[in-house]
């Protein structure tokens, strides 16, 4: 409750106040454990998933924790306890670095022409791999950046190569192709997945040395 900000009125000094309240908890009496209770067994993951959604979500932790500074401790606490950041979007502190990496905001990406190459960045909202009629493994990844939500499609070939990143990270840098088909509408087909936290931590991330992939460069310049 302290980390989520519900007790701020007891010590209303923002991040410093919460740290002080947490320090006071060390003097509280400790509860004596009466015996360890075994945890309920987790369900066995399906054949099409390396992990269930909730299992994988707990394993990754909050998206804020996966990103490099300048994320504050207060933001990390709120994200860990509440599952969201109450002060700002987790990517707002990294706008310049994302531009240097060539990431296109999801809102702009949805207006790009059919066949255009693009790069997107976002934090994880949901990941699903429903059964398909053909039996092929297809993942639908929903991410969020400051401009809104973006749904991407990850086919089996991409998953076989980058599945460890897909299920191991909580924020992504996605390379792919825009599809604008009248019958099906917009879709973003991913062919490369990177851990966004690792990409932002690389030395050249804020230097503007990474060009936009493919035709997205021409579109931005034009």
C-alpha positions in Angstrom: 0.0 0.0 0.0 2.9 2.4 0.7 4.6 1.7 -2.6 1.3 2.2 -4.5 0.8 5.6 -2.9 -2.3 4.8 -0.8 -0.6 6.1 2.4 0.9 9.2 1.0 -1.1 11.4 3.3 0.7 10.0 6.3 4.0 11.4 4.9 3.1 13.6 1.8 6.6 14.1 0.3 6.3 12.0 -2.8 9.1 9.4 -3.4 11.1 10.5 -0.3 8.0 10.2 1.8 7.3 6.7 0.7 10.9 5.7 1.4 10.5 7.1 4.9 7.3 5.1 5.5 9.0 1.9 4.2 11.8 2.5 6.6 9.4 2.7 9.5 7.9 -0.7 8.7 11.2 -2.3 9.8 10.2 -1.5 13.4 6.8 -3.3 13.2 6.4 -6.6 15.1 7.1 -9.6 13.0 4.5 -12.3 12.6 5.6 -15.8 13.6 5.1 -18.3 10.9 3.1 -21.4 12.0 4.4 -23.6 9.2 5.0 -23.3 5.5 1.9 -23.9 3.4 2.6 -25.6 0.0 1.6 -23.6 -3.0 -1.1 -24.7 -5.4 0.4 -26.5 -8.4 0.4 -24.3 -11.6 -1.5 -25.7 -14.6 0.7 -27.4 -17.2 1.3 -25.2 -20.2 -0.4 -26.1 -23.5 1.5 -27.6 -26.4 1.3 -24.3 -28.3 2.7 -22.2 -25.5 6.0 -22.3 -23.7 4.1 -20.7 -20.7 0.6 -19.6 -19.8 -0.2 -15.9 -19.8 -0.3 -15.4 -16.1 2.8 -17.5 -15.4 4.8 -15.6 -18.0 3.5 -12.3 -16.8 4.6 -13.0 -13.2 8.0 -14.1 -14.5 8.7 -11.0 -16.5 7.8 -8.4 -13.9 6.4 -4.9 -14.7 7.4 -3.2 -18.0 8.8 -0.2 -16.1 11.4 -2.3 -14.4 12.6 -3.6 -17.8 13.5 -0.2 -19.0 16.7 1.7 -18.2 16.8 5.0 -16.2 15.4 7.7 -16.0 12.5 5.7 -14.5 12.2 6.6 -10.8 11.8 4.3 -7.8 8.3 5.7 -7.3 7.3 4.7 -10.8 8.8 1.2 -10.3 6.8 0.8 -7.0 3.5 1.8 -8.6 4.1 -0.4 -11.6 5.0 -3.4 -9.5 2.0 -3.0 -7.1 -0.7 -1.6 -9.4 0.5 -2.9 -12.8 0.5 0.6 -14.3 2.3 3.9 -14.0 0.1 6.7 -12.6 2.4 9.6 -13.5 3.3 9.1 -17.2 3.6 6.4 -19.9 6.7 4.2 -19.3 8.0 5.2 -22.8 7.6 9.0 -22.4 11.0 9.3 -20.7 12.6 7.6 -23.8 11.2 9.7 -26.7 14.5 10.9 -28.0 16.1 7.4 -27.7 13.1 5.8 -29.5 13.4 8.3 -32.3 17.1 7.5 -32.6 16.3 3.8 -32.8 13.9 4.6 -35.7 10.7 3.6 -33.9 7.5 4.9 -35.5 4.5 5.7 -33.2 1.7 3.2 -33.5 -0.8 5.9 -34.6 1.5 6.9 -37.5 2.2 3.3 -38.4 -1.4 2.5 -38.9 -1.5 5.2 -41.7 1.5 3.8 -43.6 1.0 2.2 -47.1 0.7 -1.5 -47.8 4.1 -3.2 -47.9 6.0 -0.4 -46.0 8.8 -1.6 -43.7 8.6 -0.1 -40.2 9.8 -0.3 -36.7 7.6 0.0 -33.6 8.2 0.1 -29.9 5.8 -0.7 -27.1 5.2 -2.2 -23.7 3.4 -5.5 -23.4 -0.4 -5.4 -22.9 -1.4 -9.0 -23.9 0.0 -12.0 -25.8 -2.2 -14.7 -27.3 -1.7 -17.8 -29.4 -5.2 -19.1 -30.2 -5.8 -22.4 -32.1 -5.9 -22.0 -35.9 -7.8 -24.0 -38.5 -4.5 -24.9 -40.2 -2.7 -25.8 -37.0 0.0 -23.2 -37.6 1.3 -21.3 -34.6 0.3 -17.6 -34.7 0.8 -15.1 -31.9 -1.1 -11.9 -31.6 0.9 -9.4 -29.6 -0.8 -6.2 -28.3 1.6 -3.4 -27.2 1.2 0.2 -26.2 3.2 3.3 -26.8 2.3 6.9 -26.0 0.1 7.1 -29.1 -2.1 4.1 -28.2 -2.4 0.4 -28.8 -0.8 -1.6 -31.6 -1.7 -5.2 -32.5 1.0 -7.2 -34.2 1.0 -10.6 -35.8 3.9 -13.0 -35.2 3.9 -16.0 -37.5 5.6 -19.3 -36.6 8.8 -18.6 -38.6 9.4 -15.4 -36.6 8.4 -17.1 -33.3 10.9 -20.0 -33.8 13.7 -17.4 -34.0 12.6 -14.8 -31.4 10.1 -16.7 -29.1 12.5 -16.4 -26.2 12.4 -12.6 -26.4 8.6 -12.6 -26.9 8.0 -14.6 -23.7 11.0 -13.3 -21.8 10.6 -9.5 -22.2 7.9 -7.0 -21.2 8.7 -4.2 -23.7 9.7 -4.8 -27.3 11.3 -3.2 -30.4 9.5 -4.7 -33.4 10.6 -4.8 -37.0 8.0 -5.7 -39.6 5.8 -5.0 -42.6 2.6 -3.0 -42.8 -0.3 -4.8 -44.5 -3.3 -2.7 -45.6 -5.8 -5.1 -47.1 -9.4 -3.8 -47.8 -11.0 -7.1 -46.7 -9.0 -7.5 -43.5 -7.9 -3.9 -42.7 -4.6 -3.0 -41.1 -2.1 -5.4 -39.7 1.6 -5.3 -38.7 3.4 -8.5 -39.5 6.6 -8.8 -37.3 9.8 -10.5 -38.6 12.2 -9.4 -35.8 11.7 -8.9 -32.1 14.2 -7.3 -29.7 14.1 -6.6 -26.0 13.4 -2.8 -25.8 15.1 -2.4 -22.5 18.3 -3.9 -23.9 18.0 -1.8 -27.1 17.7 1.4 -25.1 20.7 0.5 -22.9 23.0 0.1 -25.9 25.6 2.8 -26.4 24.3 4.2 -29.7 20.6 4.3 -28.6 20.5 8.1 -28.0 23.0 9.2 -30.5 20.6 9.1 -33.5 22.8 6.7 -35.4 20.2 4.1 -36.2 18.3 4.7 -39.4 14.7 3.9 -39.9 14.3 0.6 -41.7 13.2 0.4 -45.3 10.6 2.7 -46.8 9.7 4.2 -43.4 12.8 6.4 -43.9 11.4 7.9 -47.1 8.1 8.4 -45.5 9.5 10.3 -42.6 11.7 12.4 -44.9 8.8 13.1 -47.3 
